[in-house]
Amino acid sequence: MRTTTLFSARAFAGFPPRSSSRARKLVRMAALVFPLAVAACKDDIDPIEPQPTVSYDALETPQEGSTVLLGTIITPTGVMKHGYVGIVDGRIVAVSENKPDIPGALFVNTDGIILPGFVDIHNHVIWNVLPRWTPGRTYSNQPEWNQDPAYLAVSAPVSNLAASHFCDMNAWGEMRAIVGGTTAIMATRPQPCVHGLVRNLDFNSGFYGTTELNREHIFNVAPGDFPPPTNPIGRAQFTGLARFFIANPFYEALVMHVAEGTDAVAQEQFTFLQSQGLLNPKGVLIHGISLGASDFQSMASTGTALVWSPRSNLELYGVTANINAALDAGVEIALAPDWALTGSSNMLDELKVAARWNTERLGGRLTDKQLVDMATASAARAVGVHDEVGAIVPGLRADLLVVRGDISNALRAVINADAGDVDLVMIGGAPLYGARGLMSPFWAESDLEKIDFPRSPKVLATPIAGLSLSSVAARLTSALAGQGTSLAPLTEPRR
């Protein structure tokens, strides 16, 4: 895996900035690296209701063991129109045009398009319980909208309910990602309930032989934890921590919200990072809206990646990152929704926004393969997990997505697909969610919870999920009603 360090999340570990000082937040960040600091910040951790921990690797399904999927396969080198994916013990062991000889394997004809599950490296999961917010204006930088009374009113229910309802909020947010094909996500919180739905790259991915929390090689920092230029002591502490992560081979990605906006406030963050030598091969910069050609050239020369979130950028700022300049420089670009509050509901929806931007503003410069890669292989490379997920090749984890569509133009079919077209989501070879026809070979009927969609009902494997989604929805509906708002739907109508 690539050596990295991550800074991301609309607030540290998925929460908005609290009343604690920036210095205390930095102590909380340091506590993940320096264990002695943990005692100093224990009283700053909210209580969370306990939930069972589920391990994909340890899971036994009625058809536990080996599986062979037949379908049209999107591989790193092209599209295999009639191919087989062999899965043993949660990993891909074969990708071929001929049926692999795997004794005892369950054979499933997907009659669809098989591709890697989406890797979402920019989201703020628990906020996705809220209905969409349309500001009605644009902003110049992140602090401007984050302090807007209109936003504070909309976001208050999350702040008020997070301590008591985090696990349900996180489950609903992760489910909104799953229905759009996501198998790995970032910006959750170190609680046992973050394992069981999608992989949580910042706190519990399952990649390192344990389900113990805080063993991840990715470090995530919130926008509010980037000290302003008026806080030189905070800046010095921030720089010291970042240099530690960059130099430490344990860490694989350092993800930061940078240049989120159009003005000098946004651009100054990038200038500071550049002046301190903090652009680096582990670096992942989210947004980059204010950056110009020379900035992207600096990123490319240091191996720093970009996360592009076009819908949320356009909603909040009226513009998005200069993708032409980033492509000209050779910057690695990943695609992610930001959050459903102002961004896309899921990765499939964000792919459509990117594809439309590509047609209307980039002259069709990006190929369909490049667009799909931004949501899979490029995202995995950006945060250093490409030796685990992000592609369909032998040896990687079987985190897979099956969508229905025109197999004669499979990549475009993926871009055109919506949640109703998602027929199977597998994580570590375990079938988690999908159409009943593809889930039934793996599970007893009593293990499958029906999820109604307008034109295409789906089912969720409750032994993996470790929850009843209808019960989660009922609790959240009641809690949010008490806050004067409603629960966001799993999906939204196509735009």
C-alpha positions as CSV (number, residue, x, y, z in Angstrom):
1,M,0.0,0.0,0.0
2,R,1.0,3.6,-0.6
3,T,2.4,5.4,2.5
4,T,-0.2,8.1,3.5
5,T,-1.9,10.2,6.1
6,L,-5.5,11.5,5.9
7,F,-7.1,14.8,6.9
8,S,-10.9,15.0,6.0
9,A,-14.4,15.2,7.4
10,R,-16.7,18.2,7.9
11,A,-15.6,17.8,11.5
12,F,-13.1,15.4,13.1
13,A,-14.4,11.9,13.0
14,G,-17.6,13.0,11.2
15,F,-18.8,15.6,13.7
16,P,-19.1,19.4,13.3
17,P,-16.7,21.7,15.1
18,R,-17.6,21.7,18.8
19,S,-17.1,24.5,21.4
20,S,-13.7,23.1,22.3
21,S,-10.7,25.2,21.3
22,R,-8.6,24.4,18.2
23,A,-5.7,23.5,20.5
24,R,-7.9,20.8,22.1
25,K,-8.9,19.5,18.6
26,L,-5.2,19.2,17.8
27,V,-4.7,17.2,20.9
28,R,-7.6,14.9,19.8
29,M,-5.9,14.4,16.5
30,A,-2.6,13.7,18.1
31,A,-4.2,11.2,20.4
32,L,-4.5,8.8,17.5
33,V,-0.8,8.9,17.1
34,F,0.5,9.5,20.6
35,P,-1.4,7.2,23.0
36,L,-0.5,9.2,26.1
37,A,-2.6,12.0,24.8
38,V,-5.7,9.9,24.9
39,A,-6.2,10.4,28.6
40,A,-6.1,14.2,28.1
41,C,-9.1,14.2,25.8
42,K,-11.3,11.3,27.1
43,D,-13.8,13.7,28.5
44,D,-14.3,15.2,25.0
45,I,-15.8,11.9,23.6
46,D,-19.5,11.6,23.4
47,P,-21.2,8.4,24.7
48,I,-22.5,6.2,21.9
49,E,-25.0,3.3,22.2
50,P,-23.2,-0.1,21.9
51,Q,-23.7,-2.1,18.7
52,P,-22.3,-5.5,17.7
53,T,-19.2,-5.6,15.5
54,V,-19.5,-7.8,12.4
55,S,-16.5,-9.0,10.4
56,Y,-16.9,-9.7,6.7
57,D,-13.9,-12.1,6.9
58,A,-15.4,-14.1,9.7
59,L,-19.0,-14.1,8.3
60,E,-20.5,-17.4,7.4
61,T,-23.4,-17.3,4.9
62,P,-25.5,-20.2,3.8
63,Q,-23.2,-20.4,0.8
64,E,-20.0,-19.4,2.7
65,G,-16.8,-20.0,0.9
66,S,-16.4,-19.9,-2.9
67,T,-18.5,-18.1,-5.6
68,V,-18.2,-17.7,-9.3
69,L,-20.0,-14.7,-10.9
70,L,-20.8,-14.6,-14.6
71,G,-21.3,-11.3,-16.4
72,T,-19.8,-8.4,-18.3
73,I,-16.7,-7.4,-16.3
74,I,-15.0,-4.0,-16.2
75,T,-11.3,-4.8,-15.7
76,P,-8.4,-2.4,-15.5
77,T,-7.5,-3.1,-19.1
78,G,-10.9,-3.1,-20.7
79,V,-14.4,-4.7,-20.8
80,M,-14.8,-8.5,-20.8
81,K,-18.2,-9.0,-22.3
82,H,-18.6,-12.6,-21.2
83,G,-16.4,-13.3,-18.2
84,Y,-16.2,-15.0,-14.8
85,V,-15.0,-13.7,-11.5
86,G,-13.9,-16.4,-9.1
87,I,-14.0,-15.6,-5.4
88,V,-12.6,-17.7,-2.5
89,D,-12.4,-16.6,1.1
90,G,-13.4,-13.1,0.3
91,R,-10.8,-12.4,-2.4
92,I,-10.8,-12.5,-6.1
93,V,-8.9,-15.6,-7.4
94,A,-9.7,-15.6,-11.1
95,V,-10.9,-13.2,-13.8
96,S,-11.3,-15.0,-17.1
97,E,-13.4,-15.7,-20.2
98,N,-13.5,-19.3,-19.3
99,K,-15.3,-20.6,-16.2
100,P,-12.7,-21.2,-13.5
101,D,-12.5,-24.6,-11.8
102,I,-13.2,-23.8,-8.2
103,P,-14.5,-26.9,-6.4
104,G,-17.7,-26.4,-4.5
105,A,-18.2,-22.8,-5.7
106,L,-21.7,-21.4,-6.0
107,F,-22.3,-20.2,-9.6
108,V,-24.4,-17.1,-10.2
109,N,-25.2,-15.7,-13.6
110,T,-25.6,-12.0,-12.8
111,D,-26.8,-11.1,-16.3
112,G,-25.3,-7.7,-15.6
113,I,-22.2,-5.6,-15.5
114,I,-19.7,-6.4,-12.8
115,L,-17.3,-3.7,-11.6
116,P,-15.4,-2.7,-8.5
117,G,-17.5,-1.3,-5.7
118,F,-17.2,2.5,-5.5
119,V,-14.6,3.9,-3.1
120,D,-16.0,7.1,-1.6
121,I,-13.2,9.1,0.0
122,H,-15.1,12.3,0.7
123,N,-18.4,12.1,2.6
124,H,-19.8,13.2,5.9
125,V,-22.0,10.2,6.6
126,I,-24.2,11.1,9.5
127,W,-25.4,14.3,7.9
128,N,-27.0,12.2,5.2
129,V,-30.0,11.7,7.4
130,L,-31.1,15.2,6.7
131,P,-33.2,16.4,3.8
132,R,-31.4,18.2,1.0
133,W,-30.5,21.8,1.7
134,T,-30.7,24.4,-1.1
135,P,-28.9,27.6,0.2
136,G,-30.4,30.0,-2.3
137,R,-27.1,31.8,-2.6
138,T,-23.4,31.0,-3.1
139,Y,-20.5,31.5,-0.8
140,S,-16.9,32.5,-1.1
141,N,-15.4,30.0,1.4
142,Q,-16.2,27.2,3.8
143,P,-16.4,29.2,7.0
144,E,-18.9,31.6,5.4
145,W,-21.6,29.0,4.8
146,N,-20.6,27.0,7.9
147,Q,-21.5,30.1,10.0
148,D,-24.6,31.1,8.1
149,P,-27.7,31.0,10.3
150,A,-29.6,29.2,7.6
151,Y,-27.1,26.4,7.6
152,L,-26.9,26.3,11.4
153,A,-30.7,25.9,11.6
154,V,-30.6,23.0,9.0
155,S,-27.7,21.2,10.7
156,A,-28.9,21.6,14.3
157,P,-30.7,18.3,14.4
158,V,-27.5,16.4,13.7
159,S,-25.6,18.3,16.4
160,N,-28.5,17.7,18.8
161,L,-28.9,14.0,18.1
162,A,-25.4,12.7,17.3
163,A,-24.5,11.7,20.9
164,S,-27.7,9.6,21.4
165,H,-28.4,8.4,17.8
166,F,-25.0,8.2,16.1
167,C,-25.2,4.5,15.2
168,D,-28.6,4.8,13.6
169,M,-27.5,8.0,11.8
170,N,-24.4,6.3,10.6
171,A,-26.3,3.2,9.4
172,W,-28.7,5.3,7.4
173,G,-25.9,7.4,5.9
174,E,-24.0,4.2,4.9
175,M,-27.2,2.7,3.5
176,R,-27.6,5.7,1.3
177,A,-24.1,5.0,0.0
178,I,-24.7,1.3,-0.5
179,V,-27.8,1.7,-2.7
180,G,-25.6,3.7,-5.1
181,G,-22.9,1.1,-5.2
182,T,-20.4,2.2,-2.6
183,T,-18.4,-0.5,-0.8
184,A,-15.9,1.7,1.1
185,I,-16.4,5.2,2.5
186,M,-14.7,7.7,4.7
187,A,-15.6,10.2,7.5
188,T,-17.4,8.1,10.1
189,R,-16.3,7.8,13.8
190,P,-14.4,5.2,15.9
191,Q,-17.4,3.3,17.2
192,P,-18.0,-0.5,16.8
193,C,-21.2,0.2,14.8
194,V,-19.2,1.6,11.9
195,H,-18.4,-2.0,10.8
196,G,-21.1,-4.1,9.2
197,L,-22.3,-2.1,6.3
198,V,-19.7,-0.4,4.0
199,R,-16.0,-0.6,4.8
200,N,-15.0,2.5,6.9
201,L,-11.5,3.5,5.6
202,D,-10.7,5.9,8.4
203,F,-11.7,3.8,11.4
204,N,-12.5,0.1,10.5
205,S,-11.7,-1.1,7.0
206,G,-11.1,-4.8,7.9
207,F,-7.9,-4.7,5.9
208,Y,-5.4,-5.2,8.8
209,G,-6.4,-8.6,10.2
210,T,-8.5,-7.1,13.0
211,T,-11.8,-5.4,13.6
212,E,-10.3,-3.3,16.4
213,L,-10.9,0.4,15.9
214,N,-8.2,3.0,15.0
215,R,-5.9,0.6,13.3
216,E,-6.3,2.4,9.9
217,H,-3.4,3.8,7.9
218,I,-5.4,6.8,6.8
219,F,-5.7,10.0,8.8
220,N,-8.7,12.3,8.4
221,V,-8.8,16.0,9.5
222,A,-11.8,18.3,9.4
223,P,-12.0,21.8,7.7
224,G,-12.5,23.3,11.2
225,D,-9.2,21.7,12.3
226,F,-7.1,23.6,9.8
227,P,-5.9,26.6,11.9
228,P,-6.3,30.0,10.3
229,P,-3.3,32.3,9.7
230,T,-4.4,34.3,12.8
231,N,-3.4,31.3,14.9
232,P,0.4,30.9,14.4
233,I,0.8,28.4,17.3
234,G,-2.0,26.2,15.9
235,R,-0.4,26.4,12.5
236,A,3.0,25.3,13.9
237,Q,1.3,22.4,15.7
238,F,-0.6,21.4,12.6
239,T,2.6,21.5,10.5
240,G,4.5,19.3,13.1
241,L,1.7,16.7,13.1
242,A,1.4,16.6,9.3
243,R,5.2,16.2,9.0
244,F,5.0,13.3,11.5
245,F,2.4,11.5,9.4
246,I,4.2,12.1,6.2
247,A,7.4,10.7,7.5
248,N,5.9,7.7,9.3
249,P,5.6,4.7,7.0
250,F,2.6,3.4,9.0
251,Y,0.4,6.0,7.4
252,E,-0.8,5.8,3.8
253,A,-2.8,9.0,3.2
254,L,-3.1,12.5,4.5
255,V,-6.4,13.9,3.4
256,M,-7.3,17.6,3.9
257,H,-10.1,19.9,2.9
258,V,-8.1,22.7,1.1
259,A,-9.0,25.6,-1.2
260,E,-12.7,25.1,-0.5
261,G,-14.0,28.3,-2.0
262,T,-13.2,31.0,-4.5
263,D,-11.5,33.7,-2.5
264,A,-8.1,34.5,-0.9
265,V,-9.2,32.7,2.4
266,A,-9.5,29.5,0.5
267,Q,-6.4,29.9,-1.6
268,E,-4.3,30.8,1.4
269,Q,-4.6,27.3,2.8
270,F,-3.0,25.9,-0.3
271,T,-0.2,28.5,-0.2
272,F,0.5,27.6,3.4
273,L,0.7,23.9,2.7
274,Q,3.0,24.6,-0.2
275,S,5.3,26.9,1.8
276,Q,5.7,24.3,4.5
277,G,6.5,21.5,2.2
278,L,3.3,19.6,3.0
279,L,2.4,18.7,-0.5
280,N,3.5,15.1,-0.8
281,P,2.8,11.6,-2.3
282,K,0.5,10.8,0.7
283,G,-1.4,14.0,0.3
284,V,-5.0,14.1,-0.8
285,L,-6.6,17.5,-1.2
286,I,-10.4,17.7,-1.1
287,H,-12.1,20.4,-3.2
288,G,-9.3,22.6,-4.7
289,I,-11.8,25.0,-6.1
290,S,-9.5,28.1,-6.1
291,L,-6.5,26.4,-7.5
292,G,-4.9,27.4,-10.8
293,A,-2.6,25.7,-13.3
294,S,0.6,26.4,-11.4
295,D,-1.0,25.0,-8.2
296,F,-2.0,21.8,-9.9
297,Q,1.5,21.5,-11.4
298,S,2.9,21.7,-7.8
299,M,0.5,19.0,-6.8
300,A,1.5,16.7,-9.7
301,S,5.2,17.2,-9.1
302,T,4.8,16.1,-5.4
303,G,2.3,13.3,-6.1
304,T,-0.6,15.0,-4.3
305,A,-4.1,13.8,-5.4
306,L,-7.3,15.8,-5.8
307,V,-10.9,14.8,-4.7
308,W,-13.5,16.4,-7.0
309,S,-17.0,16.9,-5.6
310,P,-18.7,18.9,-8.4
311,R,-22.4,18.9,-7.3
312,S,-21.7,20.2,-3.8
313,N,-19.2,22.7,-5.1
314,L,-21.7,24.1,-7.6
315,E,-24.4,24.3,-5.0
316,L,-22.3,26.1,-2.4
317,Y,-19.9,28.1,-4.5
318,G,-21.3,28.2,-8.0
319,V,-18.1,26.8,-9.5
320,T,-16.0,23.7,-9.1
321,A,-12.3,22.7,-9.4
322,N,-10.5,23.5,-12.7
323,I,-10.4,19.9,-13.9
324,N,-8.9,20.8,-17.2
325,A,-5.9,22.3,-15.4
326,A,-5.6,19.3,-13.1
327,L,-5.7,16.9,-16.1
328,D,-3.1,19.0,-17.9
329,A,-0.8,18.8,-14.9
330,G,-1.3,15.0,-14.5
331,V,-2.9,15.1,-11.1
332,E,-4.6,11.9,-9.8
333,I,-8.3,12.8,-9.5
334,A,-10.9,10.9,-7.5
335,L,-14.7,11.6,-7.6
336,A,-16.8,11.7,-4.4
337,P,-20.2,13.3,-3.4
338,D,-19.1,15.3,-0.3
339,W,-22.5,14.7,1.4
340,A,-26.1,14.4,0.4
341,L,-27.0,17.7,2.0
342,T,-25.7,19.7,-0.9
343,G,-24.0,17.1,-3.0
344,S,-25.2,13.9,-4.6
345,S,-27.1,11.2,-2.8
346,N,-24.6,8.5,-3.8
347,M,-21.7,7.8,-6.1
348,L,-23.8,6.8,-9.1
349,D,-25.5,10.2,-8.9
350,E,-22.2,12.0,-8.7
351,L,-20.9,10.1,-11.7
352,K,-23.8,11.7,-13.7
353,V,-22.9,15.2,-12.5
354,A,-19.3,14.6,-13.5
355,A,-20.3,13.2,-16.9
356,R,-22.6,16.2,-17.6
357,W,-19.8,18.6,-16.6
358,N,-17.4,16.7,-18.9
359,T,-19.8,17.1,-21.8
360,E,-20.7,20.7,-21.2
361,R,-17.5,22.2,-19.8
362,L,-14.6,19.9,-20.6
363,G,-15.5,19.2,-24.3
364,G,-15.9,15.5,-23.6
365,R,-12.2,15.2,-22.6
366,L,-12.7,12.5,-20.0
367,T,-13.5,9.1,-21.3
368,D,-16.1,6.9,-19.8
369,K,-13.3,4.7,-18.4
370,Q,-11.7,7.7,-16.7
371,L,-14.9,8.7,-15.1
372,V,-15.6,5.3,-13.7
373,D,-11.9,5.0,-12.6
374,M,-12.3,8.2,-10.6
375,A,-14.9,6.4,-8.5
376,T,-13.0,3.2,-8.2
377,A,-9.3,2.7,-9.0
378,S,-8.2,6.3,-8.8
379,A,-9.9,6.8,-5.4
380,A,-8.3,3.7,-4.1
381,R,-4.9,4.8,-5.3
382,A,-5.3,8.3,-3.8
383,V,-5.6,6.9,-0.3
384,G,-3.3,4.0,-0.7
385,V,-5.7,1.1,-0.6
386,H,-5.3,0.0,-4.2
387,D,-3.7,-3.2,-3.2
388,E,-6.9,-4.1,-1.4
389,V,-9.8,-2.7,-3.4
390,G,-10.7,-0.6,-6.5
391,A,-10.2,-3.1,-9.3
392,I,-11.2,-6.5,-10.4
393,V,-7.9,-8.4,-10.4
394,P,-6.8,-11.6,-8.6
395,G,-5.6,-11.0,-5.1
396,L,-7.8,-8.0,-4.3
397,R,-10.8,-8.2,-2.0
398,A,-14.0,-9.1,-3.6
399,D,-15.7,-5.7,-3.1
400,L,-17.9,-5.8,-6.1
401,L,-20.9,-4.1,-7.7
402,V,-23.3,-5.5,-10.3
403,V,-25.6,-3.1,-12.3
404,R,-28.0,-3.9,-15.0
405,G,-27.6,-2.0,-18.3
406,D,-26.5,-2.2,-21.9
407,I,-23.6,-4.6,-21.9
408,S,-22.6,-3.5,-25.4
409,N,-21.5,-0.2,-23.8
410,A,-20.8,-1.2,-20.3
411,L,-18.9,1.8,-19.0
412,R,-21.6,4.2,-20.2
413,A,-24.3,1.9,-18.8
414,V,-22.6,2.3,-15.4
415,I,-22.6,6.1,-15.7
416,N,-26.3,6.1,-16.7
417,A,-27.3,3.6,-14.0
418,D,-29.2,4.7,-10.9
419,A,-30.0,3.0,-7.6
420,G,-32.8,1.0,-9.2
421,D,-30.2,-0.6,-11.5
422,V,-28.0,-1.9,-8.6
423,D,-28.5,-5.6,-8.5
424,L,-25.8,-6.8,-6.2
425,V,-23.3,-5.2,-3.7
426,M,-20.6,-7.6,-2.4
427,I,-18.1,-6.7,0.3
428,G,-15.3,-9.2,0.9
429,G,-17.2,-11.7,-1.2
430,A,-20.2,-11.4,1.1
431,P,-23.5,-10.5,-0.7
432,L,-24.8,-7.5,1.3
433,Y,-27.5,-5.9,-0.8
434,G,-29.2,-6.2,-4.1
435,A,-32.1,-7.6,-6.1
436,R,-33.8,-10.6,-4.6
437,G,-32.9,-12.8,-7.6
438,L,-29.2,-12.4,-7.0
439,M,-29.3,-12.4,-3.2
440,S,-31.6,-15.5,-2.8
441,P,-28.9,-18.0,-3.9
442,F,-26.8,-16.9,-0.9
443,W,-29.3,-16.4,1.9
444,A,-32.4,-17.9,3.5
445,E,-35.5,-15.9,2.9
446,S,-35.7,-15.0,6.6
447,D,-32.3,-13.3,6.3
448,L,-33.4,-10.8,3.7
449,E,-35.1,-7.5,4.6
450,K,-37.1,-6.0,1.8
451,I,-36.4,-2.4,0.8
452,D,-38.9,-0.8,-1.4
453,F,-37.8,1.3,-4.4
454,P,-40.3,2.9,-6.7
455,R,-39.6,0.5,-9.6
456,S,-37.2,-2.1,-8.3
457,P,-37.5,-3.5,-4.8
458,K,-34.2,-4.6,-3.2
459,V,-33.2,-6.7,-0.2
460,L,-30.6,-6.3,2.6
461,A,-28.8,-9.2,4.2
462,T,-29.5,-8.6,7.9
463,P,-26.8,-11.1,9.2
464,I,-24.2,-8.8,7.7
465,A,-25.9,-5.5,8.4
466,G,-26.5,-6.5,12.0
467,L,-29.6,-4.4,12.0
468,S,-33.2,-3.9,10.7
469,L,-33.2,-1.0,8.4
470,S,-37.0,-0.4,9.0
471,S,-36.3,-0.2,12.7
472,V,-33.5,2.3,12.1
473,A,-35.8,4.4,9.9
474,A,-38.5,4.3,12.5
475,R,-36.2,5.5,15.3
476,L,-34.7,8.2,13.2
477,T,-38.0,9.4,11.9
478,S,-39.2,9.9,15.4
479,A,-36.1,11.6,16.6
480,L,-35.8,13.9,13.7
481,A,-39.5,14.8,13.9
482,G,-38.7,15.9,17.5
483,Q,-36.2,18.3,16.0
484,G,-38.7,19.7,13.5
485,T,-37.4,17.9,10.4
486,S,-37.7,14.7,8.5
487,L,-35.6,11.7,7.5
488,A,-34.0,12.0,4.1
489,P,-35.0,9.2,1.6
490,L,-32.5,6.5,0.7
491,T,-32.4,7.9,-2.9
492,E,-33.7,11.0,-4.6
493,P,-35.4,11.4,-8.0
494,R,-33.0,11.5,-11.0
495,R,-32.1,15.1,-11.9
